[in-house]
Amino acid sequence: MEDLRYFSTHFSAKSFIFAHLRKTVIKSIEDVNLFKTQLLHWAQQFREIIFLDSNNYPQKYGSFEAILAVDAFTSIKTDYYNAFEDLRQYQQQTKDWLFGYLSYDLKNDIEQLTSHNFDGLQFPDLYFFQPKKIFLIKENLVEISYLSMCDDELEEDFEDIVKSRKPKAESQMSNIESIKIQQRISKESYLDKVTQMLAHIHRGDIYEANFCMEFYAAEAEINPVEIFQKLDTISEPPFAVYFKNHKHYLLSASPERYLRKEANKIISQPIKGTSKRFEDAALDLQSKTELEQNPKERSENIMIVDLVRNDLSHTATKGSVKVEELCGIYTFKQVHQMISTVTSEIEPNTSPIEVLKTTFPMGSMTGAPKISAMQIIEELEETKRGLYSGAIGYFTPAGDFDFNVIIRSILYNAANKYISFSVGSAITALSEPDKEYEECLLKAKAMHEVLTN
């Protein structure tokens, strides 16, 4: 088996000098949507890519309309063992922009937990890279930042990106007719497992747990850019991500923020509560109102808010943990969601990695109490979560960060031709197994649609 514990570049004094030397220019853009498309297609020449798109979704906390980072100068790839400490060292040494992900199974680095379920994707547990080339889009401007080792390529690259008014046609189109989506857990088995989870709740082992199941396709080939653009178009989420690390791909239409750091302020925005969208305006409003008033949905959201408050308290200054918004209702193209916002303040010298480690994995994807919920999840689920219900995002040179929750996402290993997407719902004492199953199918709809037309 490949040894995952390494920094992919041997660090030297020269490496860190480069890390602090970036050439930055600002360019104006006539058509932001066209430019984003051109950027994404231009980026395909690189082994490492991350493209983050807010889809102009109105939100209080946000920095950019979109970000593209490509071409690793340095990177870290590791299994879960000692992963947060390795990341802390890497982040402190580079003091530069870093982009990457934390998989759900980093829980095993934090607690005495294990992950033995089936894994068809074989992604590393943690991966971050320091890009040579970054594009930061805000309104009609793009800030382009290149490491000094390649800054002579900046103007030529920009011309290559914008000179073509239409992106080049992709050499490979997804053969969606041949993709056969299978369900890892049958409906009968799902209902039985949720009943077992309810028994844990009635015994007092847990109050709530997020139970998930996988949909997958084996021996399948897709064009990741094409599938991502379809998924993004039908969802338009605030935390969309296209990620490529050689043969590993994440195509995410996530609506949820895990954690954001702005100087000394930490922001968490857990989602708990989902209802269907309708084309008929009256039915759609009714669905939204019913979500807002639903006692089961509100109770599960409030449970997770309490868990998040407790998690943030580990690094918060005294009395600084606050609930800015409780059970707010937000509308997306596919669903209505119930979202709360919890904030805290930290001391200036608090490590950003410590803030992540003391809150990970996010409460919205685990349950309460968190450790017991994760143990029961591992027993009842049949797939290793991996990236699903982990987080992907970035660190700035100043140590700020922003990470989403990896949900509503398609994962693809092009080497072994394996496609996977998972969905879940929060099980509480008020849960009805059949309704939880229907909620899972609702959440799976967009991913299923783009993969099977």
N, C-alpha and C positions, 0 to 999 in steps of 0.2 A: 504493500500500500504506500502511496506517496506520502512523504513526510510533510505535514502542513505547517510545521513550526519553524518559520524562518522570516527574516526580512529579505525581500527579494533583491535589494541592492545593498552591497557592502558599504556601510556609511563611512565617510571620511570627512575631514575638515572641509575639503573642497565641496562635498555634497551639501553641507549646511550653509556654506557661503552662497551657493547657487539658490538654495531655498529662500534666501532673503532678497535675492536680486530678481525682480520682475520688471519688465517693461510694460507699462499700461497706457493704452490710448482709448479715447472715447469716440465712437462713430455714431452718426445719426442713421436711422432706419426709416424708410418710407412705409413699408408694409411689414409690421411685426410678425403677423401670422405666417406670411410667406417666408420671412427670414428664419423663423424657427424651423420650418419644414426644410429649408435649404441647409441649415446647420446640422440637423439630424441626419440627413442623407450624406452630407460631406464627411461627417464624423465616422462613417462606416469603415473607412480605411484603417482605423486604429484598433488595436487589440483591446484597449480599455476605454470605455465610454460611460458617462453618466449624464443623462439629460433630465432635468427637473422642470416641470411646467405647472404653474398655478392656474392656468386657463382663465386668468383674469377674474377668478372667483373673489367676490368682496369679502375681505377678512381684516380684522383689527391688527393682527400680528403678521407681518410679512415684509420681505426685503426686496424681492425681485419678481418680475413676471416669469422669467425662465433663466435657467443656468445650464450651460454645457461645459463639461470638463472632459478632456481626452488625453491619452498618451502618458502613461505612468513614467515618472522619473524615478521615484521610489515607491515601494508598496509594502504592506504587511499582510500576510495570509497565515491563519493559524486555526488549530482546533480550539475547543473551549478552555483547555487547561491553562490557567494563568493569563487568560486572554485580555482581561481588563488592564492588568499591570503591563503587559506588552504594549497595548494600545496607549496607555498613559506615557510610557517612555517614548514611543514613536511620535506622539503628538507634541510632547515637550521638546523633543530634539529637532523636529522639522520647523515648528512654529510657522507653518504655511497652511494654505488651503489643503484640506484632506477630504476625500469623498469615499463613501463606502457603506458597509452594512454591518449590523449586529444580528446574528441569527437567534431565533428563539432559544436554541439549545445552549446558549451562553448561560442560561439558568444553572447549568451544571458547574460553572465556575463560581457561582455566587452561593449556592446551597448544595447540600448533600443529595443531589438528584442525578438521575441517569436518563439516557435516551436510547432505547433498544428497538424501537419500532422500525418498520420497513422504510428505506430511503432510496427512492428511484432516481433522485437528482444529483446526489453526491457533490453538493456545494461545500466549500470551506465554512467553518462556523463563524469566522470573522474575516473581513477583507476591507482594507482601505488603501487608497493610492494618492500620491501627491502628483497632480497633473502638470504636464509641461504647458498646456494651453487651456485657458479658461475664457468663457464668454458669459457676461452677466448682463441680462436684459432688463431694463426698467423703462417703462413708457416707450418712447421712440428713440431710445439711446441704447447702445451696447458698449459696455466696458470690456475691453479685450486685454487680458493679462497673460503674458508669456514669460517663462523663465528665461534668463539672459542667455542661456546656452542655445536657444532657438529663436530669439526675438527678431532675428533678421528674416524670419519666415512670416512674420505677422501680416505685413501689407499684402504679400502675395496670397496668403491664405484667405484674407478678407475678400480680395478680388475674385478668387476662385469660388467663394461661397455665393457672392452676389451677382456674378456676371451672367449666370444662367437664371432666367426668369422661371424656368420649370425645373424641378429636381430631375436628375437622370432616372430613367426607368431601372428598376431593380432587375438583376439578372435572374433571380429566382422568385417565383410567386408561390404562395402557400397553396398546397394541394388539399384544400379543406374537404373535398369530397372523400378523400381517403382517411380522414381523421375520425376515429371511432372513440368517442368519450365514454369511459367506463366509470362506475361508481365503486369506490373501495369498500364502502359499507352499504349494504342493502337497506331498503326502507324498514324491513322487519327487524334487522339487526340494530338499526339506528334507534327505533322505538324502544327496543329492549335495553340498549345502553343508556338512553336518557332515563328510563325507569330505574335502572341501577343508580344513576347519579342522584335521582330524586330520593332514593332510599338513604344515600349518604347525607343528603340535606336534612331529611326527617330524623336521622340519628344525631344530628348536630355536628357531623364531621366538617361540614362547610356550610356557608350561607348561599353561595353562588359559584358557578364554574362555567367557563366558556368551553363548550364541547364542539369539536370540529371534525369534518370528514373531507376526504380527498376525492376529486374527480381527476382522471388521468387518461393519457393516450400513450401507448407504447409503439415503437417503430413508426414514429410520426415525424415529418419534416415540415417546418414552417419558415416563412420569411419574417423574422422578428419585428423589423421596422413596419412592415405592412400590418401585422396583427396589432402592434402597439398603437398605430395611428387609428385603426378601426375602433379599438377599445377606448382610446382617449376621446374620439369624436362622439361616441354614443354615451359617454359618461361625463366628460368635462369636469373632472374632480380638481380640487385645489392642490393635491399632492401627487400628481402624475409623475411616474418615473420610467424612463427607459435606461436599463443598465446592461452593460456587456462586459464580461471579463473573459476574453478569449472565446470559449465554447459555452459559457454559462450566461444565461439571459434572465432578466426580470422585467416584465412588462406590467406596470402597476397603474391602476386607476383608483388609488386610495383617496378616500375623503377625510382621513383622520390624521391629525398631528399627534405624535407621541410626546415629544418634548422639544422646547426651544429655549435657548439661553440668549438674553440680550443684556450684556454687561453683567450686573448682579441680579437680574430678574430671571426667574424660571417660569415657563408657561407650559402647562399640560392641558390637553383638550380631549378627554376621553369621550368616545361615542358608545352609547348603550341605548338602544331603542330604534326600531326600524319599521317603516310602513310603506306601502306600495304607492307608486304614482299612477294617476289615471289621466287619460286624454280629456275626459269630461271634467270641466273646471269645478263643477259642484261636487262631484265624487272625489276629486283630488283634494279639495278643501276639507271635505268630510274626513278623508283619510288622515290628513295632517292634524285636524282637530282631535280626532280619536287618539292619535299618538300622544299628543300633548296631555290628554286627560287620562291616559291608560295607567291604572295603578301599578300593574305589573312592570311596565316599561319604566315608569318613574322610580319604582323601588329598586330595580336593578341598576339604574343610572346612579342613584344616590348611594347605594352600597359601594360602587366603584369610586365615586367622588371621595367617600370616607377613606378608602384604601389609598387613593392618590395623595390625599392630605397627609396620611401617615407616612407614605414613602417620601414625600417632599420634606417632611419634618426632620429627616436624618441629616440634611445639609442646610436647612433653613435657619436664618437668624430668628431669635425668640419672637414669637407673636406675628411673624410675617406671612404665614400660610393663610391665604384667603380664597374664598370661592367667588370669583368675579361674576360668573353666570351659572345658574343651576337649571338644568333640563331645558336649555334653549332648543327650539325646533328650526332646523335648517333644511332647505330643499335642494336636491341635486337632480340630475336628469333621470336617474333610475329609481331613486327612493327618497323619502323624507327620513331625516335622522334626528335623534335627540343627543345634543352635545352640551357638555358642561365645560367651564373653564376654571382651572385652579392655578393659582400663582404663589410664588414665594420669593424671598430675597435670600441671597447667600453672601458670605464674606468674600471680599475681593480675592483672597488667596485660595479659595476653594477650587480644587481641581475639577475641570469640566467632566473628566472621566468618572470621578467620584459621584457626581450628580447622576450620571447615567447608570452607574453600577448599583446605586441604592434605590433606583426606581424600576430596574429592569428585571424581568419582562413587564411590560405595561399591564396595569390592572384590568383594562378593558378586555384583554385577551387571555387572562388567567382566571381570577376569581378571588373570593375572600372566605377564610384567610388564604393568603396567596400560596404558601408552601403546600398546605394540604390540598388545595385545588390543583396545583401542578402535579402532585403525586397521583391524584385520582384521574386527571386528564391522561397522564402517561399510561395508566392501566387500561383505560377504556378506548382511547383512540388507537387506530391501527397504522398510522403513518407518522414518521418522524416529521415534525413541523419544519425544521430547517429555517429557511428565510421567511416562510409564511408565519405571520404574527411576530416577526422580528421588526427591525427598523432600518431604514436607509436614509441617508442625508449627508451632511457636511459639517466640517469645522472651519471657521475662519482663522486667519493668522492670529487674531486677538484672543482666540479661545472661545468665541461664541459658537453656537451650533443650532441646527434645526433638523429634526428627524420626523419622518412620517411613521405610521403603523402599516406594515406590509399586509394589507387585505385587498380584496377585489383585484387580485393580481394573478398573472400567468407566469409560471416558472418553466424554463426550457433548458435542457441539457442537449446541445446539438451533437455532442460526441456520441451519446448513446440513444439519441432520438426519443427522449422521454419528455412529455409535456404534463404539467401538473397544475391544478388550482384547487384550493381548499376554501371552505366556507364554514361558519360556525354561528352559534347563538348562545346567549347567556341562559343557563338553566337555574331557576330559582324555585322556591317552594310553590309559587303560583304557576309554574310552567305546565303546559299541556303538550305532551310529546308530539302529537300530530301537528300542532301549530308551530312548534319549533322546527319540525321537518319542513314545513311550507316556507318558513322564514329562510331556511338554508337554500331552498330551491330559488327563492326570489333573489338572494344575494349572488347565486351562481349564474343567473340569467345572462348577464352581459358577457361574461367570459365564455359561456357555452355558445352564445350567439356568434361571437367573432371567430370562434374556432370551427364552427359547423355551418355557418351561413344560414 
